[in-house]
Amino acid sequence: MIAEHGYEAATMTEIAGRAGASIGSLYQFFPSKQAIVQALRARYRAEFAERWQPVGRDADRLNLEQFTGRLIDVAILFIDEHPAFGALLDAPRSVAGAGPMAQRVAEFLTNKRPRMRADAATRIAGVAVHIVRAFNRAWLESPATERPAVKREFRAVLLCYLSGRLIPNAAGRG
């Protein structure tokens, strides 16, 4: 229901009906629509982390271009297989932060530049994750014919950003 109608328009009654459950049963497990969203987000985070594992395993052997390409490719595959994902982008957040994906990106950065401070790697990784989030929205909003170009543009943005941040001490960078 959230995927079809969006977060705001989907109602608990409609969600219960689609699930084949009574509204009382739904409220027993999910006291609000926000609770449903949080459960979906937790499930999606776990699934994304699972898909991310091969990239994390290979990170030591990947150059920056390969790493950014894999990051975008994993995002595309995930978005395409989870129709409710786009609607969740518009749902209110109860927890902020970039989470495990940012931690993995920070690990990649410190692996490629061992002398990088942990706080700098975390900050840069957080920005990189926000770039990927912007890509998610652009991908979902683009017609299928435009998606290859959108992918190329965001790969270039992410690659340019991370390349610039990995240059030691350039213009006072961490």
N, C-alpha and C positions, 0 to 999 in steps of 0.2 A: 504494500500500500504506500509506503514511504517512497519507494522507487517510482511508482506510477503517478502519485499525486503530489509528492514533495512533503517535506517535514510539516510545514504549517497546515496544509490541507488534510493530511491523513488524520483520522480520528481513532481513538482507542476502540470505539464500537466497530469501525470498519476493520481494524487490525484483528480484533477478536473474531469477527465473522470470517475473514480470510483464513485465519488459523484454525477455524472450526472449533473454537472454544467459546465458552460463555464469557461475558464481560467480567463477571465476578472472578472466574478462574484467571483471566488475564491480569486483573488487578492484584490477585494474590501473589503472582510472581513478579509483576512489573507495576509498581504503584503509579507510574506516570509514563507518558510518551518519552520523556527525557531518559527514563530508566531503560527503556527499550533501545534507544539510541546508544546509550552507554554500553549496553550488552553487545550490540552489533559492532560498535567500535572496538571493544575488547576482542571480539572474535576476529574481526578484520586485522587488528594489530598482530594477533597470534599467527594468522594465516600469512600475512605479509612477512613477518619475521621468518617463517618457515621458507618462504620463497627466496628470501634474502640470503639464507645460509650459504648457498653455493657461491654467491658473489663475495660474501665474507670470507669463505674458505680460499677463494682464488685471489683475494685482494693483494696479497704479497706479490703475485706474479703479474698483476695487471698494471699497465701504465694508466695515466690519468684519463686519456681518451677512451680506453677500453672500459675503465671503471665508470665513467659518466654514461657511456653508452649502455652498459649493463643496468645501471641504476634506472635510466629512463625506460629501457625495455621491460624490466620487472614491473615498473609502475603501469605501463600500458597493458600488459597481460593481466595484471590484477584488476585494473579498472574495467577492462572488457569482460571479465568473468564475474563481476559483482555489480549488478545493475543498481542496487541501492546505494552504492558508494557515492555517486554524484549528489544524491539528495542529502546524504549525511554531511556533505561539505557546507550545507546551508543550515544545518541544525545547530542549536546553541551548544557551546562546549562547557563542560563542567570542570575539565582538567586542561590546563594549558601546557605547552611544551612540545618539543620535537620527539622526545622519547628514544626508544631503542635504535631507531634508524639513524638518528643523529649521533648516537654513541658509536655505531659502526662506521659512519663517515669520519668521525673524529679519530677512530683507531686507524683508518686508512691514511688519514692526513699525517698522523704522528709516525706511522710506519714509513711513509715517503719522506718525511722531514723529521727525523728523530729529535732534533733540538727544539722543535716547536713547543711552546708552553701549552700545558693542558687546557688552560682557560681560553687561549686563542683557538686551539683546535675545536673546542666545544662551541665557541661562538661562530666560527667559520662553518662548522658542520650544521649548526642551527639555521644559518642563512641558506646553506645548500638545500636543506630539507624544505625550507619555505619556497625556494625556487622550484623544487619538485612539486610542491603543493600547487603552486601557480600553474605549472605544467598540467597537473591533473585537471584543473578547471578548464584550461585552454583546450585540452584534448577532448573533454566532454562537450564543450560548446562549439567545437569545429565540425563542419561537415566532413564526411568521410574523405572527400576528394582533397581537402586541405590538411588532413592529419599528417601525411608524410612531411609536409613543409613545416608544420608546427613542431614535429619531433626534431627535425634538423635545427630549427631555430633555438629550441630550448636546450638541446645538446650543446650547441655553440655557446649559449649563455652560461650554462653550468661549467663547461670546460674552461671558458675564458675566466670566469670568477675563480674557480679553484686553482687554475694555473697561476693567476696573479697572486693568490694568497700563499702559494707554496714557494714563491721566490723569497729567499731569506732576506729579511731586513730591507726590502725594497720600499721606499717611501714610508718608513717607520712601521711597516706591517709586522704583526706579532709572529 
